[in-house]
Amino acid sequence: MSDHLFINNASLRGELNRRGFFKWNALLAGTMAAARGCARGLILLEKGASSESAVRRPDRVLRVGCPSHNCGGKCLLKVHVKDGVITRIEGDDRPTDEVADPQLRACVRGRAYRRRQYPPDRLKYPMKRIGKRGTGKFERISWDEALDTMAAEMQRIKQTYGNSAMYGFTDKSATSLIPLAQAWNHPPTVTNPKGCESRGHRQTERAYRFVPKASFMSFTLNGSEETPVHNPCFVIKHWTGENKSRLEVNGKELAPCSKSFRQGMTRDVDGTLMLVVWVELESVSPVRFAIEEGEG
């Protein structure tokens, strides 16, 4: 039986034991490591490792992507390593530094990652709270006890609150997120644009881009069961109005600055003004939108 099937079946039966937790944790760790690219290069031997237990390696330089603070930049780091320990971190020093292929120089936080890797108060083994929350009283426990405790708590949470309590980041059920995933991967197409030019949907932004040709523009999102409309966002480049917009959905005007209609103006990297519009709306049918400059 594959690990994937084992985990799914065990989860459905409520049989997440310590062995199953090990498999689940290993798969999760592998997925996170793949997503963070070469960040594994920073997971090195701790300071103070004995010469008998440490594998002595020649001095070397690793080029890795910065994993710092989940900023998403993944800037290039030159990590100098001696005997398995980071000794120095430098930024991108590639000879080419052009607009088409710029250097990815890390910020101060990224270049100081050695201090984050080896702080004196870094936890190196499991600790269990023995006092009241906030008192700061902990005792060291074994990895076996820590894993057994975590597996037991995960089962308790699942049995008490259901599977949806396990995947985190939202209080919505897993099934309610299906339309969001569909709209992201299979966004509805734009048809019948008037007073504007559609630049299509950018998946990385999860937004539709438009360039206006008149002060009033309208278009249709062809929502369906397969390509639902789900809280769409519109980025309108070269916005010429000094004011924000008025928005109509299927002929009905939405109140500005409301929960279901938010907007703001910013500038693109080339300095041009852009209007960003977000609408709280879910539909499996075509929806007509109309946007025009609002009053000051």
C-alpha positions as CSV (number, residue, x, y, z in Angstrom):
1,M,0.0,0.0,0.0
2,S,1.4,3.4,-0.9
3,D,2.0,6.0,1.8
4,H,-0.7,8.2,0.2
5,L,-3.3,5.5,0.5
6,F,-2.1,4.5,3.9
7,I,-2.5,8.0,5.2
8,N,-5.9,8.6,3.6
9,N,-7.3,5.3,4.8
10,A,-5.9,5.7,8.3
11,S,-7.3,9.2,8.5
12,L,-10.8,8.0,7.5
13,R,-10.7,5.2,10.0
14,G,-9.3,7.4,12.8
15,E,-6.2,5.1,13.1
16,L,-3.4,7.7,13.1
17,N,-0.9,5.9,15.3
18,R,2.7,6.8,15.9
19,R,3.8,4.9,12.9
20,G,1.3,6.6,10.8
21,F,2.3,10.0,12.2
22,F,5.9,9.3,11.2
23,K,4.7,8.6,7.6
24,W,2.5,11.7,7.5
25,N,5.2,13.9,8.9
26,A,7.8,12.6,6.5
27,L,5.6,13.3,3.5
28,L,4.7,16.7,4.8
29,A,8.3,17.6,5.4
30,G,9.2,16.4,2.0
31,T,6.6,18.5,0.3
32,M,7.7,21.6,2.3
33,A,11.3,21.0,1.4
34,A,10.5,20.7,-2.3
35,A,8.5,24.0,-2.1
36,R,11.3,25.8,-0.5
37,G,13.8,24.8,-3.2
38,C,17.4,24.7,-2.2
39,A,16.7,25.9,1.4
40,R,17.8,22.5,2.6
41,G,21.3,23.7,2.1
42,L,20.9,25.7,5.3
43,I,20.0,22.7,7.4
44,L,23.5,21.9,8.6
45,L,25.2,20.5,11.6
46,E,24.7,22.4,14.8
47,K,27.5,24.3,16.5
48,G,29.2,22.2,19.1
49,A,28.7,18.9,17.3
50,S,31.5,16.6,18.4
51,S,34.2,15.7,16.0
52,E,33.4,12.0,16.5
53,S,29.7,12.4,15.5
54,A,30.2,15.0,12.8
55,V,31.2,14.1,9.3
56,R,34.1,16.3,8.5
57,R,33.9,17.8,5.1
58,P,36.1,20.1,3.1
59,D,35.3,23.8,3.1
60,R,32.8,24.6,0.5
61,V,30.4,27.2,-0.8
62,L,26.7,26.4,-1.4
63,R,24.4,28.5,-3.5
64,V,20.9,28.2,-2.0
65,G,17.6,30.1,-2.1
66,C,16.9,32.2,1.0
67,P,14.2,30.6,3.2
68,S,13.9,33.6,5.5
69,H,10.6,34.6,7.0
70,N,8.5,33.2,4.1
71,C,8.8,36.4,2.1
72,G,8.7,34.6,-1.2
73,G,11.7,36.3,-2.7
74,K,14.0,33.2,-2.6
75,C,17.0,35.5,-3.1
76,L,20.3,33.8,-3.9
77,L,22.6,33.2,-1.0
78,K,26.3,32.1,-1.1
79,V,26.7,30.0,2.1
80,H,30.3,29.3,3.2
81,V,30.4,26.0,5.2
82,K,33.3,24.6,7.2
83,D,33.0,21.2,9.0
84,G,29.3,21.3,8.4
85,V,28.8,24.7,10.0
86,I,27.9,28.0,8.3
87,T,30.7,30.5,8.7
88,R,29.6,33.3,6.4
89,I,26.7,34.2,4.1
90,E,27.1,36.5,1.0
91,G,24.7,37.8,-1.5
92,D,24.3,37.2,-5.3
93,D,27.6,38.0,-7.0
94,R,26.9,36.8,-10.5
95,P,28.8,38.9,-13.1
96,T,25.6,39.7,-15.1
97,D,23.2,42.2,-13.5
98,E,20.8,43.3,-16.2
99,V,17.1,44.0,-16.4
100,A,16.5,40.7,-18.2
101,D,18.5,38.8,-15.7
102,P,19.1,40.8,-12.5
103,Q,21.1,39.7,-9.5
104,L,18.9,38.5,-6.7
105,R,20.6,40.2,-3.8
106,A,19.3,39.3,-0.4
107,C,18.2,41.8,2.2
108,V,19.8,42.2,5.6
109,R,17.5,39.6,7.1
110,G,18.5,37.1,4.5
111,R,22.2,37.7,4.8
112,A,22.0,37.4,8.6
113,Y,20.4,34.0,8.5
114,R,23.4,32.4,10.2
115,R,22.3,34.1,13.4
116,R,18.8,32.7,13.0
117,Q,20.3,29.2,12.3
118,Y,22.5,29.2,15.4
119,P,21.0,31.4,18.2
120,P,21.9,30.4,21.7
121,D,18.3,30.0,22.7
122,R,17.3,27.8,19.8
123,L,15.3,24.7,20.8
124,K,17.1,21.5,19.9
125,Y,14.9,19.0,21.6
126,P,11.2,18.6,22.6
127,M,10.0,20.6,25.6
128,K,6.7,20.0,27.5
129,R,4.9,22.7,29.4
130,I,4.5,21.7,33.1
131,G,3.1,24.9,34.5
132,K,0.2,27.2,33.6
133,R,0.3,28.8,30.2
134,G,2.5,31.9,30.3
135,T,4.6,30.8,33.3
136,G,7.4,29.6,31.1
137,K,7.9,26.3,32.9
138,F,8.9,23.4,30.7
139,E,10.7,20.1,31.0
140,R,12.7,18.2,28.4
141,I,11.0,15.0,27.0
142,S,12.1,12.3,24.6
143,W,11.3,12.4,20.9
144,D,9.2,9.3,21.3
145,E,7.0,11.0,24.0
146,A,6.7,14.1,21.9
147,L,5.6,12.1,18.8
148,D,3.1,10.0,20.8
149,T,1.7,13.2,22.4
150,M,1.3,14.9,19.0
151,A,-0.3,11.9,17.4
152,A,-2.8,11.6,20.3
153,E,-3.7,15.3,20.2
154,M,-4.2,15.1,16.4
155,Q,-6.6,12.2,16.9
156,R,-8.4,14.0,19.7
157,I,-8.9,17.2,17.6
158,K,-10.1,15.2,14.6
159,Q,-12.6,13.2,16.7
160,T,-13.8,16.3,18.5
161,Y,-13.9,18.9,15.7
162,G,-13.7,16.9,12.5
163,N,-11.2,16.7,9.6
164,S,-11.6,20.3,8.7
165,A,-9.9,21.3,11.9
166,M,-6.7,19.6,10.7
167,Y,-5.8,21.4,7.5
168,G,-5.8,24.9,9.1
169,F,-5.6,28.5,7.8
170,T,-9.4,28.9,7.5
171,D,-12.5,28.0,9.4
172,K,-14.3,26.9,6.2
173,S,-14.9,23.3,5.3
174,A,-12.8,21.6,2.7
175,T,-15.8,21.2,0.3
176,S,-16.5,25.0,0.5
177,L,-13.0,25.6,-0.9
178,I,-13.5,23.6,-4.1
179,P,-15.0,26.5,-6.0
180,L,-12.0,28.7,-5.1
181,A,-9.6,26.0,-6.4
182,Q,-11.7,25.6,-9.6
183,A,-11.8,29.4,-10.2
184,W,-8.0,29.6,-9.6
185,N,-7.1,26.7,-11.9
186,H,-9.9,27.1,-14.4
187,P,-10.9,30.7,-14.3
188,P,-14.0,31.8,-16.3
189,T,-13.2,33.5,-19.6
190,V,-13.9,37.1,-20.4
191,T,-16.3,37.8,-23.2
192,N,-18.0,40.8,-24.8
193,P,-15.7,43.5,-23.5
194,K,-16.8,47.0,-24.2
195,G,-14.8,50.2,-23.7
196,C,-11.7,48.1,-22.7
197,E,-9.2,45.6,-23.8
198,S,-9.0,42.3,-21.9
199,R,-5.4,41.1,-21.1
200,G,-6.7,37.8,-19.7
201,H,-6.4,36.2,-16.3
202,R,-3.1,36.0,-14.4
203,Q,-3.0,33.0,-12.2
204,T,0.0,34.2,-10.2
205,E,-2.1,37.3,-9.2
206,R,-5.5,35.5,-9.3
207,A,-6.7,38.7,-11.1
208,Y,-8.0,39.7,-14.5
209,R,-6.1,42.5,-16.2
210,F,-7.8,45.2,-18.4
211,V,-6.7,48.4,-20.3
212,P,-9.6,50.9,-20.6
213,K,-10.4,52.6,-23.9
214,A,-13.2,54.7,-22.5
215,S,-14.5,56.1,-19.2
216,F,-17.1,53.4,-19.1
217,M,-16.1,49.7,-19.5
218,S,-18.0,46.5,-19.2
219,F,-17.4,42.8,-19.7
220,T,-18.8,39.3,-18.8
221,L,-17.2,36.5,-16.9
222,N,-18.6,33.2,-18.2
223,G,-19.2,31.4,-15.0
224,S,-20.2,27.8,-15.0
225,E,-20.1,24.7,-12.8
226,E,-16.6,23.9,-14.2
227,T,-15.4,27.5,-14.2
228,P,-17.1,29.3,-11.4
229,V,-16.9,33.0,-10.6
230,H,-15.4,33.2,-7.1
231,N,-14.5,36.6,-5.5
232,P,-12.9,38.0,-8.7
233,C,-10.2,40.7,-8.7
234,F,-9.7,43.1,-11.6
235,V,-6.6,45.1,-12.3
236,I,-7.2,48.0,-14.6
237,K,-4.0,49.5,-15.9
238,H,-3.6,53.1,-17.2
239,W,-6.5,54.2,-15.1
240,T,-7.0,57.8,-16.1
241,G,-9.5,58.9,-13.6
242,E,-8.4,60.8,-10.4
243,N,-11.2,59.1,-8.5
244,K,-12.1,55.5,-7.7
245,S,-14.8,53.6,-9.5
246,R,-18.4,52.8,-9.5
247,L,-19.2,49.2,-10.0
248,E,-22.4,47.4,-11.3
249,V,-22.9,43.7,-11.2
250,N,-25.6,42.4,-13.5
251,G,-27.0,46.0,-13.7
252,K,-27.1,46.5,-9.9
253,E,-24.7,49.1,-8.4
254,L,-22.7,48.0,-5.4
255,A,-22.0,50.4,-2.5
256,P,-18.4,51.5,-2.5
257,C,-16.1,50.6,0.4
258,S,-18.5,47.8,1.5
259,K,-17.7,44.3,2.5
260,S,-18.5,43.0,-1.0
261,F,-16.8,45.7,-3.0
262,R,-13.3,46.9,-2.3
263,Q,-10.9,49.0,-4.4
264,G,-7.7,51.0,-4.3
265,M,-5.3,52.7,-6.6
266,T,-1.6,51.9,-7.0
267,R,1.2,52.2,-9.5
268,D,2.7,49.6,-11.7
269,V,6.5,49.1,-11.9
270,D,6.6,51.4,-14.9
271,G,4.8,54.2,-12.9
272,T,1.4,54.0,-14.6
273,L,-1.6,54.3,-12.4
274,M,-3.7,51.1,-11.8
275,L,-7.1,50.6,-10.2
276,V,-7.5,47.3,-8.3
277,V,-11.1,46.1,-7.7
278,W,-12.2,43.1,-5.6
279,V,-15.7,41.8,-5.5
280,E,-17.1,39.2,-3.1
281,L,-19.3,37.2,-5.4
282,E,-19.8,33.5,-6.2
283,S,-21.7,32.3,-9.2
284,V,-21.9,29.4,-11.6
285,S,-23.6,31.5,-14.2
286,P,-22.3,34.3,-16.5
287,V,-21.9,37.7,-14.6
288,R,-21.8,41.1,-16.3
289,F,-19.6,43.8,-14.8
290,A,-19.6,47.5,-15.5
291,I,-16.9,49.9,-14.2
292,E,-16.7,53.7,-14.6
293,E,-15.1,56.6,-12.8
294,G,-16.8,57.5,-9.6
295,E,-17.5,60.9,-8.1
296,G,-14.7,62.7,-6.1
